[in-house]
Amino acid sequence: MCSPHAMDYATLIPQVREFCAARGVPGYLVGGCVRDGLLGRPRADLDLAVEGDALALARALADTLGGAYVPLHEVHRIARVVLPGAANRRALVLDVVEAAQGILADLRRRDFTVNALAVPLDALPEDGDWQAAPVLDVTGGRSDLVARVLRAVSAQVFQDDPLRLLRAVRLAAELGFTIAAETRSLIARDAALLSHVAGERVHEELCRIFAAHGTAHAIRLMDGLGLLEALLPEVCAGKGVAQPKEHHWDVFNHNVETVAYLEAILDRDGERTGLPDDPLDLVPWVPEVGAYFQQEIGGQRRATLLKLAGLLHDVAKPQTKGPDATGRIRFLGHADLGAQLCAGILTRLRFGSKEIQAVCTMVQYHLRPGQISSDRQIPTDRAVYRYFRDVGDVALDTIYLNLADHLAARGPGLFWEEWQAHTAVVAHVLDRSLSEQRVVAPPKLVTGHEIMTRFGIGPGPRVGRMLEAVREAQAVGDVTTQEQALIYLERWLQVDHTQAPS
């Protein structure tokens, strides 16, 4: 068998079948790939059960196909083969598990009936027609597929592996399935076990929930089953925490509704609803924004991290609630403290440093777009520049978080004229960021070395303040060339600049 440099799953399956047949090892496609094949969904990876030494077989298969061998669990005899995908495609992943007591016993140990399905490798039709394949089904998975129901294989599945508690919600979100009543009861019974699962394992399931459509519904499902308290007690602390009269919901429900509004904005992708007085029709959107939210930070799409920030943006309100001098309820400092709390939460859930930084920055500055100008007036280029300077790589993300936050604060009591004014400000900021690059990222006209040489200044914070002064002058159009920048700095030095620009 030749070793291809890249392939897809359609070409991989025949090669795996040939590989197993040559060694006389019975092999079966199992689990999610069978489920998705029967549903007509694209496959994210392949799962192979073999009645033989899974680790040795996976290592030999990786060598044969030119892939990487990754042992996943020595005791449970699970290994992974990672292969290069076709051009511009993600890597192919093949997980190999050992069915030591036979395939039927293996199926009965799986999590949900729709995942307890298998197809013998040597019986899969050449044309890949899953509907014509002889599916092994000992738990009623095919009928549950038709009914679009998730049902636990046994009463012990969540105790055997508590991560399955969260997987139930993730699969329901991704597949659009409901969870059977008896399975919901089992999840509620064992929900507390989720807090003992390693953060690394929880991380992937949680990210997939936030990447799926219907994240807000999934969050409420998690809450109803007791999983949210086990996973994110900081979010649940907002239950019953009342807010000023401008807010329609308490802190907890406001956070969840913010996620729902973000989904409505992102899923709509800028299309107008055509409904009278629909607030989403005023949300500014251009095609570049849709592509922007598909970009990745760390290993997650911006849209996924934005929804996560939506759930966490007011996480510090319970700790900061108190009256001001007039007796009005305030949450002073909740954005800054919220960013600190988010760092701890996301570290616990094993997010990467870039992902943590992005979410924490959005949380810290989520109020800023509403404060960019006074009295809802169109902001100056200086204000726009300072916003992008301070918020950095997630400035656009934070704008949309702020819009969803506004909608989730007012809810059904949205004041239309206030919303019109707010979206007009945001639309101007978005337009300036896309049409005038100098406003958000002025090109460098002078260097710190040139400043020190020209003005006889030694290294230090003053040089940084001078560089910042030039950038801001560029943003507002006062400076466009190096010579203009140096003349501007001569005047700047005549004023007492002991503080960094605000």
HELIX and SHEET records of a PDB file:
HELIX    1   1 TYR A    9  ARG A   23  1                                  15    
HELIX    2   2 GLY A   32  LEU A   39  1                                   8    
HELIX    3   3 ALA A   54  LEU A   65  1                                  12    
HELIX    4   4 ILE A  103  ARG A  108  1                                   6    
HELIX    5   5 THR A  113  ASN A  115  5                                   3    
HELIX    6   6 LEU A  121  ALA A  123  5                                   3    
HELIX    7   7 TRP A  130  ALA A  132  5                                   3    
HELIX    8   8 GLY A  141  ALA A  147  1                                   7    
HELIX    9   9 VAL A  157  ASP A  160  1                                   4    
HELIX   10  10 LEU A  163  LEU A  175  1                                  13    
HELIX   11  11 ALA A  181  ASP A  190  1                                  10    
HELIX   12  12 ALA A  191  HIS A  196  5                                   6    
HELIX   13  13 GLY A  199  ALA A  211  1                                  13    
HELIX   14  14 THR A  215  LEU A  225  1                                  11    
HELIX   15  15 LEU A  227  LEU A  231  1                                   5    
HELIX   16  16 PRO A  233  CYS A  236  1                                   4    
HELIX   17  17 VAL A  251  ARG A  268  1                                  18    
HELIX   18  18 PRO A  279  LEU A  282  5                                   4    
HELIX   19  19 PRO A  287  TYR A  292  1                                   6    
HELIX   20  20 ARG A  302  LEU A  312  1                                  11    
HELIX   21  21 LYS A  317  THR A  320  1                                   4    
HELIX   22  22 HIS A  334  ARG A  348  1                                  15    
HELIX   23  23 SER A  353  GLN A  364  1                                  12    
HELIX   24  24 ARG A  368  GLN A  371  5                                   4    
HELIX   25  25 SER A  374  ARG A  376  5                                   3    
HELIX   26  26 ASP A  381  VAL A  391  1                                  11    
HELIX   27  27 GLY A  392  VAL A  394  5                                   3    
HELIX   28  28 ALA A  395  ARG A  410  1                                  16    
HELIX   29  29 GLY A  411  GLY A  413  5                                   3    
HELIX   30  30 TRP A  416  SER A  435  1                                  20    
HELIX   31  31 GLN A  437  VAL A  440  1                                   4    
HELIX   32  32 GLY A  448  PHE A  455  1                                   8    
HELIX   33  33 PRO A  461  ALA A  475  1                                  15    
HELIX   34  34 GLN A  482  LEU A  493  1                                  12    
SHEET    1   A 7 ALA A  68  HIS A  73  0                                        
SHEET    2   A 7 ILE A  78  LEU A  83 -1                                        
SHEET    3   A 7 LEU A  92  GLU A  98 -1                                        
SHEET    4   A 7 LEU A  46  VAL A  50  1                                        
SHEET    5   A 7 GLY A  27  VAL A  30 -1                                        
SHEET    6   A 7 LEU A 117  PRO A 120 -1                                        
SHEET    7   A 7 LEU A 136  ASP A 137 -1                                        
SHEET    1   B 2 VAL A 149  LEU A 150  0                                        
SHEET    2   B 2 THR A 178  ILE A 179  1                                        
SHEET    1   C 2 GLU A 296  ILE A 297  0                                        
SHEET    2   C 2 GLN A 300  ARG A 301 -1                                        
SHEET    1   D 2 GLY A 322  PRO A 323  0                                        
SHEET    2   D 2 ILE A 329  ARG A 330 -1                                        
END                                                                             
